[in-house]
Amino acid sequence: MPLKFAANLSFLYQDLPFLDRIAAAAKDGFEGVEYLFPYDFPAAEIKQRLVDNGIEQALFNAPPGDWAGGERGIASLPGREQEFKGAISRAIEYAGVLGNQRVHIMAGLMPADANRAERLDLYTRNVAWAAEQAKAAGLTIVLEPINQRDMPGYLLSYQEDALDVVRATGADNVKVQFDCYHAQIMEGDVVMKLRAMFDQIGHIQIASVPSRNEPDGEELNYPFIFQTLDQLGYQGWVGCEYKPRAATSDGLAWLRTYRANSETNK
């Protein structure tokens, strides 16, 4: 089965109002959409746009705290446990309307003087609690390592960091969100990691490295990565979280090529 691609509307179609990006993604042949946060809009309004355009919701993040103020998640921040629980409830409520089965919980930034082990323990306990709530709603929680170049101080930066949390929760609905861009910057060996971690991966994202543009060149060989995911039988979403060089629609030759090759190889 060919891979399913979701347009990340926090990155793509930036020339359009947010809700109008859904129609643009559908017109360009994306099967799904993802983005950072839906909370500026009523869930029912977003859902209607999805239905009108025959496109699925793939993923979004739980509320991250004060994003404009620089926060990048509150799940590892001491004293914010009640706020975190409210954030998870809100994310589950939105997912129930929008229909996605994956919610990403950002880990948060760690001050230089913080105790990393304590922060990881709090994050793990909060994720385990969220997983219990999410399971009742049929949802999977995903955890994404983010590179230190783009987000200095982020708690999770390596795939093994996320895997350790997944294992520690003991929950079967907690998986890794494997972003090829972040993984390549921090540790490389992307294809071997995809193979080794495959059973623990709940979502995948793509972009070129180092420019974070269309997945059509530079350090990563995406045709080979796509072939690997095809061979592994990946059934989840591939989120297109990249910065287009120009107009989004003008940079989709990589997607057309993949689909043409998929048809040829049937």
Order of alpha helices (4+ residues) and beta strands (2+ residues): beta-alpha-beta-alpha-beta-alpha-beta-alpha-beta-alpha-beta-alpha-alpha-beta-alpha-beta-alpha
